[in-house]
């Protein structure tokens, strides 16, 4: 008996080795085998599939995919004061890959878990910034790292006001979160892109805000 395969793992999941085996939407791809490499919390799989290339030949490929579920992110903005509300928190993956201190400026974000995208981003906005947002605007949905990560990220935007701010530190303690809210002038935030603002989802939402959004 293997946890996550034929008996529940610690998240109650079984059948993790079946993902992708039933896919038939692309006749040039035939999934042959799915191996679960790790499922401590999220799931790392190695999938073997046959691919028909443009010259008609079939080749066998093997790809690793990391499945952490889909997520959502939101840009909180104040048009009158021309500000945005971001978060700052420690991210070990960027710290180990050259970021000076691992403290990343980001838009509020989180996994959907069992919620729909709108419900999830309302939850995350409160947890990470303390702001209870009203109506949210759906911006777009994007695959953030399609070469290896299955996650689809849902992008949103919503206004906030100074009176909505509740303290400067947030996060869910039992999940290890220690999140600081950072309010920036919108033009200052845009100027920081590529220097001390290097989170992809945040860059994308800021660029949208200046091209088509509240600061256009």
Secondary structure in CASP SS format (residue, H / E / C, confidence):
PFRMAT SS
TARGET T0000
AUTHOR 0000-0000-0000
METHOD secondary structure of the structure
MODEL  1
X C 1.00
X C 1.00
X E 1.00
X C 1.00
X C 1.00
X C 1.00
X E 1.00
X C 1.00
X C 1.00
X C 1.00
X C 1.00
X C 1.00
X C 1.00
X C 1.00
X C 1.00
X H 1.00
X H 1.00
X H 1.00
X C 1.00
X C 1.00
X C 1.00
X C 1.00
X C 1.00
X C 1.00
X C 1.00
X C 1.00
X C 1.00
X C 1.00
X E 1.00
X E 1.00
X E 1.00
X E 1.00
X E 1.00
X E 1.00
X E 1.00
X E 1.00
X E 1.00
X E 1.00
X C 1.00
X C 1.00
X C 1.00
X C 1.00
X E 1.00
X E 1.00
X E 1.00
X E 1.00
X E 1.00
X E 1.00
X E 1.00
X E 1.00
X E 1.00
X E 1.00
X C 1.00
X C 1.00
X C 1.00
X C 1.00
X C 1.00
X E 1.00
X E 1.00
X E 1.00
X E 1.00
X E 1.00
X E 1.00
X E 1.00
X E 1.00
X E 1.00
X E 1.00
X C 1.00
X C 1.00
X C 1.00
X E 1.00
X E 1.00
X E 1.00
X E 1.00
X E 1.00
X E 1.00
X E 1.00
X E 1.00
X C 1.00
X C 1.00
X C 1.00
X C 1.00
X E 1.00
X E 1.00
X E 1.00
X E 1.00
X E 1.00
X E 1.00
X E 1.00
X E 1.00
X C 1.00
X H 1.00
X H 1.00
X H 1.00
X H 1.00
X C 1.00
X C 1.00
X C 1.00
X C 1.00
X C 1.00
X C 1.00
X C 1.00
X E 1.00
X E 1.00
X E 1.00
X E 1.00
X C 1.00
X E 1.00
X E 1.00
X E 1.00
X E 1.00
X C 1.00
X C 1.00
X C 1.00
X C 1.00
X C 1.00
X H 1.00
X H 1.00
X H 1.00
X H 1.00
X H 1.00
X H 1.00
X H 1.00
X H 1.00
X H 1.00
X H 1.00
X H 1.00
X H 1.00
X H 1.00
X C 1.00
X C 1.00
X C 1.00
X C 1.00
X C 1.00
X C 1.00
X C 1.00
X E 1.00
X E 1.00
X E 1.00
X E 1.00
X E 1.00
X E 1.00
X E 1.00
X C 1.00
X C 1.00
X C 1.00
X C 1.00
X C 1.00
X E 1.00
X C 1.00
X C 1.00
X E 1.00
X E 1.00
X E 1.00
X E 1.00
X E 1.00
X E 1.00
X E 1.00
X E 1.00
X C 1.00
X C 1.00
X H 1.00
X H 1.00
X H 1.00
X C 1.00
X C 1.00
X C 1.00
X C 1.00
X E 1.00
X E 1.00
X C 1.00
X C 1.00
X H 1.00
X H 1.00
X H 1.00
X C 1.00
X C 1.00
X C 1.00
X E 1.00
X E 1.00
X E 1.00
X E 1.00
X E 1.00
X E 1.00
X E 1.00
X H 1.00
X H 1.00
X H 1.00
X H 1.00
X H 1.00
X H 1.00
X C 1.00
X E 1.00
X C 1.00
X C 1.00
X C 1.00
X E 1.00
X C 1.00
X C 1.00
X H 1.00
X H 1.00
X H 1.00
X H 1.00
X H 1.00
X H 1.00
X H 1.00
X H 1.00
X H 1.00
X H 1.00
X H 1.00
X H 1.00
X C 1.00
X C 1.00
X C 1.00
X C 1.00
X C 1.00
END
